[in-house]
Amino acid sequence: MHGSPLTMDDYLAARMISRPLRLYDFCLETDGACALVVTTTERARDLAKPPALIRAVAQGSLTDPQPGIQFPVVLHERLTTLPAKPTADTLYRRAGLGPDDIDVAQFYDCFTITVLLQIEDYGFCAKGEGGSFVSSGEIGLDGRLPINTGGGHLSEGYIHGMNHVVEGVRQVRGESTNQVPGAEVCLVTSTPLPPGSALILRADS
């Protein structure tokens, strides 16, 4: 969707799909593919391009998970906390980093609401403040936390999170088409529904 800006008027004029989500709250249907090569740091340093190092990975779920994929989410006592919260806690602990250390993030954005909830669950703002955090411009290229710089699922294509990993690699290599100046640490999240997962990539120094 690069070069096709979406105004607030356009968004509000779009048809309601499942209240309160409208047409543009849903990710794009896409045919596409991408690939990654994972190897040791030593081997990666001998390749043509600089490596993006994996600082930490984590996967998590909420307590008392229900069977199924999507529907169980509505059975939880708190609908605004996703498995992203326990995943974030584990990921930050393993990485020895926290929200203040993240330069750029690629959030799994199957719907707009999942981005807002993850911004809160990963500690970039308090619970209930995701909307104001986003509307204040903090997720723009010159904001506190630039996100989904390749377009994400909502504006590039839905390739089940793999395109987020590719964009994370590009950011820490300094070769993204929407490069965040000085980006060295990138958070990449995968499906926020049960279970959730994420990784932190960093530049090779």
Backbone hydrogen bonds, N-H to C=O, Kabsch-Sander energy under -0.5 kcal/mol:
donor,donor_aa,acceptor,acceptor_aa,energy
4,S,1,M,-2.2
7,T,5,P,-0.6
11,Y,7,T,-2.4
12,L,8,M,-2.7
13,A,9,D,-1.6
14,A,10,D,-0.8
14,A,11,Y,-1.0
17,I,21,L,-2.3
18,S,21,L,-1.8
21,L,18,S,-2.7
23,L,15,R,-1.8
25,D,22,R,-2.2
26,F,23,L,-1.4
27,C,110,C,-1.8
28,L,153,H,-2.1
30,T,28,L,-0.5
32,G,30,T,-0.5
38,V,36,L,-0.5
39,T,37,V,-0.5
44,A,40,T,-2.5
45,R,41,T,-2.0
46,D,43,R,-1.4
47,L,44,A,-1.5
53,L,51,P,-0.6
53,L,202,R,-2.4
55,R,53,L,-0.8
55,R,200,I,-2.8
56,A,200,I,-1.1
58,A,198,A,-2.2
60,G,196,G,-2.7
73,V,70,Q,-1.8
74,V,71,F,-1.6
75,L,72,P,-1.6
76,H,72,P,-0.5
76,H,73,V,-1.2
79,L,77,E,-0.6
81,T,78,R,-0.9
85,K,82,L,-2.0
87,T,83,P,-1.9
88,A,84,A,-3.0
89,D,85,K,-2.1
90,T,86,P,-2.0
91,L,87,T,-2.8
92,Y,88,A,-2.8
93,R,89,D,-1.7
94,R,90,T,-2.5
95,A,91,L,-2.4
96,G,92,Y,-1.7
97,L,92,Y,-1.4
101,D,98,G,-2.0
102,I,99,P,-1.3
103,D,185,V,-2.0
104,V,185,V,-1.3
105,A,146,P,-2.5
106,Q,187,L,-3.2
107,F,105,A,-0.6
112,T,25,D,-1.5
115,V,111,F,-0.8
115,V,112,T,-0.7
116,L,112,T,-1.6
117,L,113,I,-2.2
118,Q,114,T,-1.9
119,I,115,V,-2.5
120,E,116,L,-1.4
121,D,117,L,-2.9
122,Y,118,Q,-2.9
123,G,120,E,-1.7
124,F,119,I,-2.2
125,C,119,I,-0.6
129,E,126,A,-2.2
133,F,129,E,-2.2
134,V,130,G,-2.3
135,S,131,G,-2.7
136,S,132,S,-1.4
137,G,134,V,-1.9
138,E,133,F,-1.3
140,G,137,G,-1.6
143,G,140,G,-2.2
145,L,138,E,-3.2
147,I,139,I,-1.7
148,N,105,A,-1.9
151,G,148,N,-1.9
155,S,151,G,-1.4
156,E,152,G,-2.6
157,G,152,G,-1.7
159,I,157,G,-1.1
162,M,159,I,-2.0
165,V,161,G,-1.4
166,V,162,M,-2.3
167,E,163,N,-2.1
168,G,164,H,-2.2
169,V,165,V,-2.4
170,R,166,V,-2.3
171,Q,167,E,-2.4
172,V,168,G,-2.1
173,R,169,V,-1.5
174,G,170,R,-0.9
174,G,171,Q,-0.8
175,E,170,R,-2.7
176,S,170,R,-0.5
179,Q,176,S,-0.9
183,A,180,V,-2.0
186,C,201,L,-2.9
187,L,104,V,-2.0
188,V,199,L,-2.8
189,T,106,Q,-2.5
190,S,197,S,-3.0
196,G,60,G,-3.1
197,S,191,T,-0.5
198,A,58,A,-2.2
199,L,188,V,-2.6
200,I,56,A,-2.3
201,L,186,C,-2.9
202,R,53,L,-2.6
203,A,184,E,-2.3
204,D,51,P,-0.8
205,S,203,A,-0.5
